[in-house]
């Protein structure tokens, strides 16, 4: 039975799970404005203790690669890479959009499109549309909510869509005023580490079957970080 350690720090959530064959053995989650770096490893140690596991019990590591908070993405990837290096375990990255979309229960989703909207902590949002089978539709976006009234009906070809993600509450008022059929989802708006583990494991099995090798996961940013460089003149 394959055991996966998965975690997410790309959003306001800092979450960790130990997952084995569809079952969550241990789980920790905190919603934080900051401090992910200080809390991540204590949370990992806690789930290890809760599940009675050690690092050499795992077969795979999984982490979100973004988009999301620039610092949060870097924290998660740095931690995952250090664990992979120390343990020799394979490491796979999973996109934040994909993790949120796949965590929505099929009964809630039905045949609707799914639009995942993630916070940027600015006026715009990060967004990605998925079809009813959760295949991506169009390209990932960094977009003002007001622009979605034209973009989303075109992506869904007028079909109904479920709105998910931690910026869903920001885009819904705009979409409600449009002519489209949009509904705010009830699922957890943050990437779920158990879902991250399941996606990573499926890719790992597929890659092993095809003889593929996995490169180290890279961060996925939709725009440069908000950093003012010093003036050295």
C-alpha positions in Angstrom: 0.0 0.0 0.0 1.4 3.3 -1.1 1.8 6.1 1.5 2.0 9.7 0.5 3.0 12.8 2.5 1.4 15.9 0.9 1.2 19.6 1.9 0.2 23.0 0.7 1.5 26.5 1.7 0.6 28.3 -1.6 -2.5 29.9 -0.2 -3.6 31.3 3.2 -4.0 27.7 4.3 -1.1 25.7 5.6 -2.1 22.1 5.5 -0.5 18.7 5.7 -1.9 15.1 5.2 -0.7 11.6 5.3 -2.7 9.6 2.7 -2.7 5.9 2.0 -4.8 4.2 -0.7 -7.7 6.7 -0.5 -7.6 7.0 3.3 -6.4 10.0 5.3 -4.3 8.7 8.1 -3.6 12.2 9.7 -4.4 15.8 8.8 -3.5 19.2 10.0 -4.7 22.6 8.6 -4.4 26.2 9.7 -5.6 29.4 8.0 -2.8 32.0 8.4 -2.0 35.4 7.0 1.7 34.7 7.5 4.0 32.3 9.4 3.7 29.3 7.1 7.5 28.7 7.3 7.4 28.6 11.1 4.4 26.2 11.2 4.9 23.8 8.4 7.5 21.5 9.9 5.8 21.4 13.3 2.6 20.4 11.5 4.4 17.7 9.6 5.9 16.3 12.8 2.4 16.3 14.3 0.8 14.3 11.5 3.8 11.9 11.7 3.1 11.4 15.4 -0.7 11.1 14.9 -0.3 8.4 12.2 2.7 6.7 14.0 4.8 7.2 10.9 8.5 8.0 10.1 9.8 9.5 7.0 11.1 6.2 5.7 7.5 4.8 5.8 6.6 6.9 2.7 6.7 6.1 -0.9 6.0 9.6 -2.4 6.0 13.3 -1.5 3.6 15.8 -3.0 3.4 19.6 -2.8 1.5 22.4 -4.5 3.5 24.6 -7.0 1.0 27.5 -7.3 -0.3 29.8 -8.4 -0.8 31.5 -5.0 1.3 33.6 -2.7 4.8 34.0 -3.9 6.4 33.4 -0.5 4.1 30.6 0.3 4.9 28.7 -2.9 8.6 29.1 -2.2 8.2 27.8 1.4 6.4 24.7 0.3 8.8 23.9 -2.5 11.9 24.5 -0.4 10.5 22.2 2.3 9.5 19.5 -0.1 12.8 19.5 -1.9 14.8 19.3 1.3 12.6 16.3 2.5 13.1 14.6 -0.9 16.8 15.2 -0.8 17.2 13.9 2.8 14.9 10.9 2.3 15.6 9.9 -1.3 11.8 9.9 -2.0 10.3 10.9 -5.3 8.6 14.4 -5.3 5.8 15.5 -7.5 4.2 18.9 -7.8 0.5 19.6 -8.2 -1.1 22.9 -9.4 -3.3 24.8 -7.0 -6.1 25.2 -9.5 -6.1 21.4 -10.2 -6.1 20.6 -6.5 -9.1 22.8 -5.7 -11.1 21.6 -8.7 -10.5 17.9 -8.0 -11.5 18.2 -4.4 -15.1 19.1 -5.3 -17.4 16.2 -4.8 -18.9 14.8 -8.0 -22.4 15.1 -6.6 -22.0 18.8 -6.1 -20.1 19.3 -9.4 -22.5 17.3 -11.6 -21.7 18.1 -15.3 -21.0 21.7 -14.6 -17.9 23.5 -15.6 -15.7 24.5 -12.7 -14.0 27.9 -12.4 -11.3 28.1 -9.7 -10.6 31.6 -8.5 -7.7 32.1 -6.1 -6.7 35.1 -4.1 -3.8 37.4 -5.3 -4.3 39.8 -2.3 -4.7 42.5 -5.0 -7.6 43.8 -7.1 -7.3 40.8 -9.6 -7.7 37.1 -9.0 -6.0 34.0 -10.4 -8.4 31.8 -12.4 -8.6 28.6 -14.4 -11.7 27.0 -16.0 -12.2 23.2 -16.0 -14.7 21.2 -18.0 -17.1 18.7 -16.5 -14.5 16.0 -16.7 -12.0 18.4 -14.9 -9.8 18.8 -18.0 -8.5 22.4 -18.3 -10.4 24.8 -20.6 -8.4 27.8 -21.8 -5.3 29.2 -20.1 -4.7 30.2 -16.5 -5.6 33.9 -15.9 -4.6 36.8 -13.7 -7.7 38.9 -14.2 -10.0 41.5 -12.7 -13.3 40.0 -11.5 -15.2 42.5 -13.7 -13.6 41.0 -16.8 -15.0 37.5 -16.0 -18.5 38.5 -17.1 -17.3 38.3 -20.7 -14.6 35.6 -20.3 -16.5 32.9 -18.5 -19.6 32.6 -20.7 -17.3 32.2 -23.7 -15.2 29.5 -21.9 -18.4 27.6 -20.9 -20.2 28.2 -24.2 -23.1 29.4 -22.1 -23.2 26.3 -19.9 -23.5 26.3 -16.1 -20.4 26.7 -14.0 -19.5 26.1 -10.3 -17.3 28.7 -8.8 -14.6 27.4 -6.4 -11.5 28.7 -4.6 -10.7 31.2 -1.9 -11.5 34.2 -4.2 -14.8 32.7 -5.3 -16.7 35.1 -2.9 -15.1 38.0 -4.7 -16.1 37.0 -8.2 -19.6 35.8 -7.5 -21.2 39.2 -7.0 -20.0 40.2 -10.5 -21.1 37.0 -12.1 -24.5 37.0 -10.4 -25.2 40.3 -12.2 -24.3 38.7 -15.6 -26.4 36.5 -17.8 -24.5 33.3 -17.1 -25.5 30.3 -14.9 -23.0 30.5 -12.0 -23.1 28.9 -8.5 -20.7 29.3 -5.6 -19.4 25.9 -4.6 -19.6 24.6 -1.0 -16.3 22.6 -1.0 -13.2 23.7 0.9 -11.9 26.7 -1.1 -8.2 25.8 -0.4 -6.1 23.1 -2.0 -6.7 19.9 -0.1 -3.5 17.9 0.7 -5.4 14.5 0.4 -6.4 15.5 -3.1 -2.9 16.6 -3.8 -1.7 13.2 -2.7 -4.2 11.4 -4.9 -3.3 13.4 -8.0 0.4 13.0 -7.4 0.0 9.2 -6.9 -2.0 8.8 -10.1 0.8 10.6 -12.1 3.5 8.6 -10.4 1.8 5.3 -11.3 1.3 6.5 -14.9 4.8 7.7 -15.2 6.2 4.4 -13.8 4.1 2.5 -16.3 5.4 4.6 -19.2 9.0 4.6 -17.9 9.0 8.4 -17.4 11.4 10.2 -15.1 10.1 13.2 -13.0 12.0 16.5 -12.9 12.0 18.5 -9.7 8.8 20.5 -9.5 9.1 24.2 -10.4 7.0 27.1 -9.0 4.1 28.3 -11.2 3.7 32.0 -11.0 1.2 33.9 -13.1 3.0 37.2 -12.6 6.2 38.5 -11.0 6.3 39.0 -7.2 5.4 42.3 -5.7 9.0 43.3 -4.8 10.6 46.7 -5.0 14.3 46.3 -5.7 16.7 48.7 -4.1 17.9 51.6 -6.1 21.7 51.2 -6.3 22.4 54.4 -8.2 
